[in-house]
Structure formats: structure tokens, C-alpha cells
Amino acid sequence: MILEVSPYKAFINISIGCDKSCTFCIVPKTRGDEISIPADLIIQEAKRAVDKGAKEIFLLGQNVNNYGRRFSGDNEKINFSELLRRLSKIEKLHRIRFTSPHPFHMDDEFIEEFAKTLKYVNQCICHSKVEVQKYSKL
């Protein structure tokens, strides 16, 4: 589940598939409906990566902030904001990165959590901001 590219960074999948039907994207047809990986497995993988020396983790998924909408089986149901809160409590973890948050799933809880915790670094937030502004009625 962890893809390590250096001793200091680990990539961790938090979901598989996608529920969107973007005309340019093949993910829903090749990987199926979006399913979130249980939080306890993600946290376990993050702790293991930190124990091996990782300073940052990179959360992967097609729409990371849609995390928690669907799980398989009887897993604890939490959302992306709660997952970030739990991961941020891991000692010696300095940064939590993630890609491809979808503007549709940027609720107030996510924005407040992102703003208050300095561990989060999102390389795609600028793109999302542009997307949100594009649909603004101003």
C-alpha cells in the first residue's frame, strides 16, 4: 500500500476508483466506483512509514477530499477532514501532502481543518481555487 520514493517520503493510497464522469478521464471505467480505504489501515501505513524515517506522507486518490463517502464492509465511517486530523497526530510526521481535491467536495469543515494545521501541504490547492473562482457568480 505504501510506495516509497525516498527514505523521507511515502505515498499512501486512501481511495481507489472514482464516481465522477469527466469526459476526458478513463479512471471510472478502468478502476470502478470510488471506495475509501479504511482509516485504520491508512494510519497504520503512515506510522510504519514514519518509523522507517519518512518526514512526509503523500495521500493519493482521484478526489481525496471525497474520502469517506463509501467504504467496503463494516469499517468506521469518517471523512477526509477527520482522516487529516488523525494523521496530524502522528509524532515525527512533519508534512501531509495530497493531490486532486475536487472543488465540489470542499466544505467548510475541510477548509477550516486545512487552514488551522500547518502540517498540510496541498500542491493542487491553487488549481482548485481557480476552479472554484471559475464558477463564482461575481
N, C-alpha and C positions, 0 to 999 in steps of 0.2 A: 504494500500500500504506500510505502514511502519511496520516493525517488530522490536520491541524494546526488547533487551535482558538485558539492564541495563538503568539506567537513563542517562548514559553518552554516549551511543552508539545506533545508529539507522541503520537498514538495509533497503535499498531502492531499489526496482526493477527498472531497467532502460530499460529492454527489456524482451521479452517473446519469447521462441522458439529458433530455430537455423536453419541456412541454410547449415551447413556442413553435411557431411555424413560419419562421422567416424565409422569404423566398430564396435567399442566397445561401442558406445553410443546410447541410446534409445531416447534422447531428441527430435530430429527432428520428430520422429514418434509419440511421445506422446504429444508434445506441439506445433507442427506445425512449419511453417516458422517463421523466426525471424521478430519481429515487435518491433520497438522502442517506448517507452512510451514518450509522448510529454514533451519537456524540461520544459515548464511552470509548469506542474504537479510535476515533479521531484524537481524543485527548491522550489515550494510551500511546498512539503513534507519535504524537508531539512530544510527550515526556521521554519516550525512547530516543527520539532524535536529539533532544536537549542533553540527555545523559551521555550521548555519543559526541557531544561538543557543538551541536547546532546552536547558533545565536538567533536565527530567524527561521520561521516556517512560512511557506507559501501555500495558501489554501487554493485548491483547484476545483473548478466546476463551471458548467456552462453559464449559470446565473447564480453566483454564490449567495447573494442575499435573498434568494428564494429557498434557501436551505430550510428544511423542516416542514415543508408542505406535504411531503409524502415519505413515509418510511415503510420498509417491508417488515412484517411481523409485529411483535408487541414491544417495540423499542420506545424509550422515553421520547415524547414529542417536545422538542424545543426549537426555537427559531434561530436565525443567524446571529442576532444580537446576543442572545444567551450563550451561543457557542463561543462568540468572541469574548464575552465576559469570563467564561470558564477557562478558555485558553490563556487569557491575560494573567491569570493567577499562577501560572506555571513559573516557578522560580528559575532564574537564569535564562529565560526566554526574553530576548530584547526587542524583537520585532515580529509582527504578524502581518504578512502581506497577503493580498488576494487580488484576483483579476476578475474581470467581467461582471461587476454588479450591474443589474438591469435597472434603469430608472423607474420602471413600473413598480419595483419592489422596495424602493427607498422610502420607508415610512419614518415617522418621527422617532420611533424607538431606535432604529438603525442610525439615523443621523446624530442623535444625541449620544449614543454609545461611541460612535466613531469620533465625535468631537471631544469627548472627555478623556479618552485613553490614548496616551502618546505612543503606545506600542504599535498601533495600527498604521500601516503604510499601504496606501492603495495607489498603484501606479496608473489605474484607469479612471480615477475619480474625475479627472479633467474631462475625459470623453463623456462620462455620464452627465456632468454638469452641462456640457454643450447640448447633449440630447434633451435634458430637462428644459433648458432655455429655449430650444427649438420649438417646443410645444407650448411655451408660455403665451398667455393672451395679452401681454404688454405691448 
